[in-house]
Amino acid sequence: MNLITRLRGALSLRSAPRPFEEVMARIDEAYGATVAGLAVTPQTALQVATVLACVKTIADGCATPALNVFREDANRRRQLARNIPEFRMLSRRPNEWQTSFEFRRTMTLHAALTGDALAVKVMAGNRVRELIPVRPGNYQIDRTARYQVRYRIHDEFGFIGELGPDDVFHLPNWQWDFWRGLNAVRLAASAIGLSMAAEQSQAKLHENGGRPAGILTTEAKLDSAAMERLRASWQRFTADKRSGTAILDNAMKYMPMAMTGVDAQHVETRRLQIEEICRAFGVFPIMVGHSDKSATFASSEAFFAAHLKHTLAPWHQLWLQRLDEFLLDGSGPLWCEFDTRYLTAGSMADRAVWARAMAELGIYTRNELRDEEGKDPLPGLDEPLTPANMNGAPAAPAPEVPAV
């Protein structure tokens, strides 16, 4: 069964003509904003190193943790739901072409940049067997009525179909309304566009060998032949951007008209734009390799912990709640979890001290501690230990006080 057949499925397909205003809105949405004469779109924004690093950090943070499906057993204890098709689909292979890591990274990249990520559900009966991501720009989200949303999907070969909310898995970024996310690139277009302009300006300066443009002045009167001869001589000198020595006669002076890299504060501007773009995407600058001179090892460790709490945790919750409610059984016994223990685990010595204290105090059972380390339970380790001074032994009788 080919991809188009799977996308079509048993859905009702129709291709109604689009109004002119809606077509123009689609074109504006696809091409994005223009800042400093440069088009800022998701494709051009990815060419900015800071944007690339920000979305890579977010996407990798959602793709790296293992994604598991759990259910409750008769004793209300969780266990891996390995015997359902959704488990392998979500944890290993969502479709024929991608692993779970690749699928989650692709979807998070789409959502972080464009505001929405869309995947088509391929059904077998009433069970989801595949999730096929749709490239941004190949779908439109339309409100057909007050509380009705439709997804129109196409590709480079033509129109594929019109799907309802139950036929797709939709992962939105920040939402202004309930049916689509906000485009982060458009919201941060000024910061991204200024960064692109600064990079382009600096590239042109270095293309010219770091020499700014300027004018030649002299108090002597030059005829047309002398001016043409001087222009040709100066162009031959400036054609070699690597080296050369100019010889100026008639008391000529060279006056630069463009700012140097120092005058333009290229370094300061680019540092500020890194921080502005990171602020827009909610990523700590240290996570993209940018830190100031005041950063220490202790502060860096705190930043790494804050990155997990303030940047990745909201994205993890978005993924888990969307999977639970729109892919699994909603309020049923199934749910998804990211295994982020590797992100919060301390050293082996610290974990050993903590595990021993929790076991000896009876706060955790030994099997619960094994589960924290990713180990299978062992028989006989499900009962909490009782501290020696709290073992419930009968108290010794009080000594008799002699009568007076």
Secondary structure, DSSP 4 states (H G I P E B T S, - for coil): --HHHHHHTT-----PPPPHHHHHHHHHHHH-EEETTEEE-HHHHTTSHHHHHHHHHHHHHHHSSEEEEEEE-TTS-EEE-TTSHHHHHHHT-SSSS--HHHHHHHHHHHHHHHSEEEEEEEEETTEEEEEEEE-TTSEEEEEEETTEEEEEEEETTEEEEEE-GGGEEEEESS-SSSS----HHHHTHHHHHHHHHHHHHHHHHHHTTTPPPEEEE-SS---HHHHHHHHHHHHHHHH-SS-------TT-EEEE-S--TTTTTHHHHHHHHHHHHHHHHT--GGGGT---TT--HHHHHHHHHHIIIIIIHHHHHHHHHHHHHHTS-TTSSEEEEEE-HHHH---HHHHHHHHHHHHHTTSS-HHHHHHHTTPPP-TT--SPP--GGGS-PPPPPPPPPPP-
